[in-house]
C-alpha cells in the first residue's frame, strides 16, 4: 500500500517536471539552434506578418477601387439614363443661339403666299390689264394734240434727270481740275498722291497715267460724261476687257425688268390708285389707311425692281461697255440699322458726290457736322421735289417734306432703337413713306386736272 503510494507520487512529480520542461522549452533553444536563430525566426515571423498586412492593405485598396468603379459605373448608367441638364431656351437671349435661317425661309414663303393671294384677288376683280400696246397709245392717244400728257410727264422726268446728272458731273469736273491747278502751282509732287498722277515708279511699270493738264481733252471729258459715276478723276480704274457673257446677262435683265415694271404698274398699281381717289376726296381716314397699305406692297416691289434694274443691271452694263473698274454702286443698305446708314449706302455715286463736293467743303469752311448733314439732306430734298414737281407742273412739297422728315427720324432711330429694331424702323419708313407720297401727288394731280374738267 505504501509502495504504491510512493510510485504514484513519483509519477506525479515526473509529470509536473515534464510539463515544466515543456513550458520552458518554448523559451530555450531547440534542436541545437542558438538564441540568434530563435530571434531570426521571430523576425521572420514578424516580416511575414508585415507582408500579410501589406497584402491586407492592397486587398482593401482593390476592394475600395472596385467599389469606386462600381459607383462610377452606376453614375455612368445614371448619366446615360438622364434626360435633363442645365440649359437655356433657344429663343432666350442668354442661349446664344443665332441660326434662324428656317424662320427667314418661312417669312419668304409667307410673303410669296400673301402676295400671290393679293395678285389672284386683283386678277379676279379687274381681269388682265397688262397691255403693251396701251403704253404706246398713251403717248399717241390724240394725234391732234400731240404730244400727249403722259409723254410730257415721262419725257420731262427723263430729261430733267439727265440734265441733273450732267450738271453734277460737270461740277465735279470743274472742282477736280481747279484743285489740280491750285496744287500744281504750290507743289507738283502733291499731285501724285492726291489726284492719281503717277510717280516715277508707276510710269516705269508701263501703265499710262494722265497728269494735269494732260487730262483736258474732249475724249477724256466724254468718257466721264458716259461713265457710271458722278465724281471725276484723272485716272479711273479700268477693267482689262469686255466680258460678253456678263454684258448679255445684264442686257437681258434690263429688258426683262422693264417689261415687268410696266406690267405690274398696269395690273396692280393703277387700279389701287384709281380706287383711292374717292376716299381721299371724302377724307375717310380708315379707307385711306386701307388703300395706303394696299398700295404699299406693289409700290415697294416696284421700287426694289427699279433699284436692281438701275443700280445693278444698267450701271454694270454701262461700266462693262466702258471698261469702268469701280462697280461699287451700292452697299448692304438692306442691313441698315440707322437712317443715315441707309442714305449713305443705297446710292453710292450720289453719296460720294455729296461727301466730296458738298459735305467736306462745308466742314472746311467751319460748319459743324450737324449743320453739314442737314444741308446735305436739304439739297437731296430739293432735287427730289424738283424731279417730281416740274414734270407734273405742280408744286406740292410732298417729296421735299418726306426727305426733310428723315432728319428727326434719323435722330429718333439713332438714339432709341438698336440692331434689329433700327433695321425694322428703316424698312417701315421705306415701305410706308413712298406710297404715301405717291398717293398725295396722284390725288393733287387728279384734283387739279380731272375734277375741274368734270365740274
C-alpha positions in Angstrom: 0.0 0.0 0.0 2.7 2.4 1.0 4.8 1.3 -2.0 2.0 2.0 -4.5 1.5 5.5 -3.0 5.2 6.2 -3.4 5.1 5.1 -7.1 2.1 7.4 -7.6 3.8 10.3 -6.1 6.9 9.8 -8.1 4.9 9.6 -11.3 3.1 12.8 -10.4 6.4 14.6 -9.8 7.7 13.3 -13.2 4.6 14.6 -14.9 5.0 18.0 -13.3 8.7 18.1 -14.3 7.9 17.1 -17.8 5.2 19.7 -18.1 7.5 22.3 -16.6 10.2 21.3 -19.0 7.7 21.6 -21.9 6.8 25.0 -20.8 10.4 26.1 -20.7 11.2 24.6 -24.0 9.4 27.3 -25.7 12.0 29.7 -24.2 15.1 27.7 -24.8 17.0 26.7 -28.0 15.6 23.6 -29.6 17.2 21.0 -31.8 20.6 22.6 -31.2 19.8 26.1 -32.5 21.1 29.2 -30.8 19.2 32.2 -29.4 20.1 34.2 -32.5 18.4 31.6 -34.6 15.4 31.9 -32.5 15.5 35.7 -32.9 15.8 35.4 -36.6 12.8 33.1 -36.7 10.9 35.6 -34.7 11.9 38.4 -37.1 10.9 36.2 -40.0 7.6 35.7 -38.4 7.4 39.5 -38.0 8.2 40.1 -41.6 5.7 37.5 -42.6 3.2 39.5 -40.5 4.2 42.8 -42.3 3.7 41.1 -45.7 0.4 39.9 -44.6 -0.5 43.5 -43.6 0.6 44.8 -46.9 -1.5 42.2 -48.7 -4.4 43.1 -46.5 -4.0 46.8 -47.3 -3.7 46.0 -51.0 -6.8 44.0 -50.7 -8.5 46.8 -49.1 -7.3 49.2 -51.9 -8.6 46.8 -54.5 -11.9 46.5 -52.7 -12.2 50.3 -52.4 -11.2 50.7 -56.1 -13.7 48.1 -57.1 -16.3 49.9 -55.1 -15.4 53.3 -56.7 -15.6 51.6 -60.2 -18.9 50.2 -59.4 -20.1 53.6 -58.2 -18.7 55.3 -61.4 -20.4 52.7 -63.5 -23.6 53.4 -61.6 -23.0 57.2 -62.2 -22.4 56.5 -65.9 -25.6 54.5 -66.1 -27.3 57.4 -64.4 -25.9 59.9 -66.9 -27.0 57.7 -69.8 -30.5 57.4 -68.4 -30.6 61.1 -67.5 -32.5 63.4 -70.0 -32.1 66.8 -68.3 -29.2 69.3 -68.0 -28.8 73.0 -67.3 -29.5 74.9 -70.5 -31.4 77.9 -71.8 -34.4 78.1 -74.2 -33.3 78.8 -77.8 -35.4 82.0 -78.1 -33.9 83.4 -75.0 -31.1 85.9 -75.5 -28.9 84.0 -72.9 -28.8 80.9 -75.1 -26.5 82.5 -77.7 -28.5 80.8 -80.5 -28.5 82.8 -83.7 -29.3 80.4 -86.6 -32.8 81.5 -87.7 -32.5 80.5 -91.4 -35.6 78.4 -91.2 -37.6 81.4 -89.8 -36.2 83.5 -92.7 -37.4 80.9 -95.2 -40.7 80.8 -93.5 -41.0 84.6 -93.9 -40.2 84.4 -97.6 -42.8 81.6 -98.1 -45.4 83.6 -96.2 -44.5 86.7 -98.3 -44.9 84.8 -101.5 -48.2 83.3 -100.5 -49.7 86.6 -99.3 -48.6 88.4 -102.4 -49.9 85.5 -104.5 -53.3 85.9 -102.8 -53.3 89.6 -103.5 -52.4 89.1 -107.1 -55.1 86.5 -107.6 -57.6 88.8 -106.0 -56.5 91.5 -108.4 -57.0 89.2 -111.4 -60.4 88.1 -110.2 -61.6 91.7 -109.7 -60.1 93.5 -112.6 -59.1 90.8 -115.1 -55.9 91.0 -117.1 -54.9 94.6 -117.6 -51.4 94.2 -119.0 -51.3 95.6 -122.5 -48.0 96.8 -124.0 -49.8 98.5 -126.9 -51.7 100.7 -124.4 -48.4 102.1 -123.2 -47.6 103.2 -126.7 -51.1 104.6 -127.2 -50.8 106.7 -124.1 -48.1 108.8 -125.9 -50.1 108.9 -129.2 -53.6 109.0 -127.9 -54.7 112.1 -129.7 -52.7 113.0 -132.8 -54.3 116.5 -133.0 -53.0 117.4 -129.5 -49.7 115.6 -129.7 -47.6 115.3 -127.6 -49.8 113.6 -125.1 -49.7 114.4 -121.4 -48.0 111.1 -120.4 -45.3 111.8 -122.9 -44.7 115.2 -121.4 -44.5 113.8 -117.9 -42.3 110.8 -118.6 -40.2 112.7 -121.1 -39.8 115.7 -118.8 -38.8 113.4 -115.9 -36.2 111.7 -118.1 -34.8 115.0 -119.5 -34.6 116.6 -116.0 -32.9 113.5 -114.6 -30.4 113.5 -117.5 -29.6 117.2 -117.1 -29.3 116.9 -113.3 -26.8 114.1 -113.6 -24.9 116.1 -116.3 -24.8 119.2 -114.0 -23.4 117.2 -111.1 -20.8 115.6 -113.3 -19.7 119.0 -114.7 -19.5 120.4 -111.2 -17.2 117.6 -110.2 -15.1 118.1 -113.4 -14.7 121.8 -112.6 -13.8 121.1 -108.9 -11.2 118.5 -109.6 -9.4 120.5 -112.3 -9.4 123.5 -110.1 -7.8 121.5 -107.3 -5.2 120.2 -109.8 -4.4 123.8 -110.9 -4.1 125.0 -107.3 -1.8 122.1 -106.3 0.3 122.4 -109.4 1.1 126.0 -108.6 2.0 125.1 -105.0 3.9 121.8 -105.3 3.7 119.4 -108.2 4.7 116.4 -106.1 1.5 116.6 -104.1 -0.4 115.8 -107.3 0.8 112.2 -107.5 -0.8 111.2 -104.2 -4.0 113.3 -104.2 -5.2 113.1 -107.7 -3.9 109.9 -109.2 -1.0 111.5 -111.0 1.7 108.8 -111.3 5.1 108.8 -109.7 8.3 107.7 -111.4 7.9 104.0 -110.4 4.4 103.9 -111.8 5.5 105.4 -115.1 8.3 102.8 -115.5 5.7 100.0 -115.0 4.1 100.5 -118.3 0.7 101.9 -117.1 -0.2 105.0 -118.9 -1.3 107.6 -116.4 -2.6 111.1 -117.1 -1.3 114.2 -115.3 -2.9 117.7 -115.3 -3.3 119.4 -117.7 -2.9 116.4 -120.0 -6.5 115.3 -119.0 -8.1 118.3 -120.5 -9.2 116.6 -123.7 -12.6 116.1 -125.4 -12.2 112.3 -125.3 -11.5 112.4 -121.5 -14.5 114.6 -120.8 -16.9 112.5 -122.9 -15.7 109.3 -121.2 -16.5 110.9 -117.8 -19.9 112.0 -119.1 -20.9 108.5 -120.0 -19.1 106.7 -117.1 -21.4 105.4 -114.3 -20.1 107.9 -111.7 -20.6 111.5 -110.6 -17.1 112.1 -109.3 -14.3 112.9 -111.7 -10.8 111.6 -111.5 -7.8 112.0 -113.8 -7.3 108.2 -114.0 -10.3 105.9 -113.4 -9.7 102.3 -112.5 -10.2 100.2 -115.7 -11.1 96.6 -116.3 -8.9 94.6 -118.7 -11.5 93.6 -121.2 -15.2 93.4 -122.0 -16.9 90.2 -120.9 -19.6 89.4 -123.4 -21.4 86.9 -121.2 -21.6 89.4 -118.4 -22.8 92.1 -120.8 -25.6 89.9 -122.3 -26.8 88.9 -118.8 -27.2 92.5 -117.8 -28.9 93.4 -121.1 -31.4 90.5 -120.6 -32.1 91.7 -117.0 -32.7 95.2 -118.2 -35.2 94.1 -120.9 -37.0 91.7 -118.5 -37.4 94.1 -115.6 -38.5 96.9 -117.9 -41.4 94.7 -119.1 -42.1 93.5 -115.5 -42.2 97.1 -114.2 -44.7 98.2 -116.8 -46.9 95.1 -116.3 -47.0 95.4 -112.5 -47.8 99.1 -112.9 -50.7 98.4 -115.2 -52.1 95.4 -113.3 -51.5 96.3 -109.7 -50.7 100.0 -109.1 -53.1 101.8 -111.4 -56.3 100.0 -110.1 -55.4 100.7 -106.5 -54.6 104.4 -107.2 -57.9 104.8 -109.1 -59.9 103.3 -106.2 -58.1 105.6 -103.7 -59.4 108.8 -105.2 -62.9 108.6 -103.6 -61.6 108.0 -100.0 -59.1 110.9 -100.5 -61.8 113.2 -101.6 -64.1 112.2 -98.7 -61.2 112.3 -96.2 -62.2 108.9 -95.0 -59.2 108.1 -92.8 -60.0 104.4 -92.3 -60.4 103.7 -96.0 -57.4 106.0 -96.8 -55.3 103.9 -94.5 -56.5 100.7 -96.1 -55.7 102.0 -99.6 -52.3 103.1 -98.4 -51.5 99.7 -97.0 -52.8 98.0 -100.2 -50.6 100.3 -102.3 -47.5 99.8 -100.1 -46.8 96.2 -101.3 -46.8 96.8 -105.1 -45.1 100.1 -104.7 -42.3 98.6 -102.7 -41.9 95.7 -105.1 -41.6 98.2 -108.0 -39.1 100.2 -106.1 -36.9 97.1 -105.4 -37.1 96.1 -109.0 -36.2 99.6 -110.2 -33.2 99.6 -107.8 -32.0 96.3 -109.2 -32.7 97.4 -112.8 -30.9 100.7 -112.4 -28.1 100.3 -109.9 -27.1 96.7 -110.8 -28.2 95.9 -114.3 -28.0 99.2 -116.1 -24.9 100.7 -114.4 -23.0 97.4 -114.7 -23.9 97.2 -118.4 -22.6 100.7 -118.9 -19.5 100.1 -116.8 -18.7 96.9 -118.8 -19.0 98.7 -122.1 -16.6 101.4 -120.9 -14.3 99.0 -119.0 -15.0 101.1 -115.9 -13.4 99.2 -113.0 -15.2 100.6 -109.9 -18.5 98.6 -109.7 -19.5 99.6 -106.1 -22.7 101.3 -107.0 -24.4 100.3 -103.7 -23.6 98.6 -100.4 -25.6 96.5 -98.0 -28.3 99.1 -97.4 -30.7 96.3 -96.6 -28.8 95.7 -93.3 -29.2 99.4 -92.3 -29.7 99.8 -88.5 -30.0 103.6 -88.9 -31.4 106.0 -91.4 -28.1 107.7 -92.0 -26.5 104.3 -92.9 -29.3 103.7 -95.5 -28.8 107.0 -97.2 -25.0 106.6 -97.2 -25.1 103.1 -98.8 -28.1 102.7 -101.1 -26.8 105.2 -103.8 -23.0 105.2 -103.7 -22.4 107.6 -106.7 -24.6 110.3 -105.2 -23.2 109.8 -101.7 -19.6 110.1 -103.0 -20.5 113.3 -104.8 -22.2 114.8 -101.7 -19.4 113.8 -99.5 -16.7 115.1 -101.8 -18.2 118.3 -103.2 -20.7 119.4 -100.6 -20.2 117.9 -97.1 -16.4 118.2 -96.8 -16.2 121.7 -98.2 -18.8 122.8 -95.6 -16.7 121.3 -92.9 -13.6 123.0 -94.2 -15.4 126.3 -94.0 -16.1 125.9 -90.3 -19.6 124.5 -90.3 -20.5 121.7 -87.8 -21.3 118.2 -88.7 -24.9 118.5 -87.8 -25.4 121.6 -90.0 -23.5 120.0 -92.8 -25.6 116.8 -92.7 -28.7 118.9 -92.6 -27.5 120.8 -95.6 -26.9 117.5 -97.5 -30.5 116.4 -96.7 -31.8 119.8 -97.8 -30.0 119.5 -101.1 -31.3 116.0 -101.6 -34.9 117.1 -100.7 -34.7 119.9 -103.2 -33.7 117.6 -106.1 -36.4 115.1 -105.1 -39.0 117.8 -105.3 -37.5 119.3 -108.4 -37.6 116.0 -110.3 -41.3 115.4 -109.4 -42.9 118.8 -109.4 -41.6 120.1 -112.7 -42.8 117.2 -114.9 -46.2 117.2 -113.1 -46.3 121.0 -113.4 -47.4 121.5 -109.8 -45.6 122.5 -106.6 -46.8 120.5 -103.5 -43.6 119.8 -101.5 -44.6 116.3 -100.6 -41.2 114.8 -101.7 -39.4 117.7 -100.0 -41.1 117.2 -96.7 -40.6 113.5 -96.9 -36.9 113.9 -97.3 -36.6 116.5 -94.5 -38.6 114.2 -92.2 -35.7 111.8 -92.4 -33.7 114.1 -90.1 -35.9 113.7 -87.0 -36.4 110.0 -87.9 -32.7 109.5 -88.1 -32.3 111.2 -84.7 -35.0 109.0 -83.1 -33.7 105.7 -84.6 -30.1 106.6 -83.7 -31.0 107.3 -80.0 -33.7 104.9 -79.1 -33.5 101.9 -81.5 -30.6 99.5 -82.0 -29.9 96.4 -84.0 -32.9 94.6 -85.5 -35.3 97.3 -84.2 -33.5 100.0 -86.0 -33.4 97.9 -89.2 -37.2 97.3 -88.9 -37.7 101.1 -88.5 -35.7 101.8 -91.7 -37.7 99.2 -93.6 -41.1 100.6 -92.4 -40.1 104.1 -93.4 -39.2 102.9 -96.9 -42.3 100.7 -97.3 -44.8 103.3 -96.0 -43.3 106.6 -96.9 -43.1 106.2 -100.6 -46.7 105.1 -101.3 -47.9 107.9 -99.1 -46.1 110.5 -101.3 -47.4 108.7 -104.4 -51.0 108.9 -103.2 -50.6 112.6 -102.3 -49.2 113.6 -105.7 -51.7 111.5 -107.7 -54.6 112.9 -105.7 -53.4 116.5 -106.2 -52.8 115.9 -109.9 -56.3 114.3 -110.2 -57.9 117.2 -108.4 -56.0 119.8 -110.5 -56.9 118.4 -113.9 -59.8 115.9 -113.9 -62.0 117.2 -111.2 -62.1 120.7 -112.8 -63.0 119.1 -116.2 -65.8 117.2 -114.5 -67.1 120.4 -113.0 
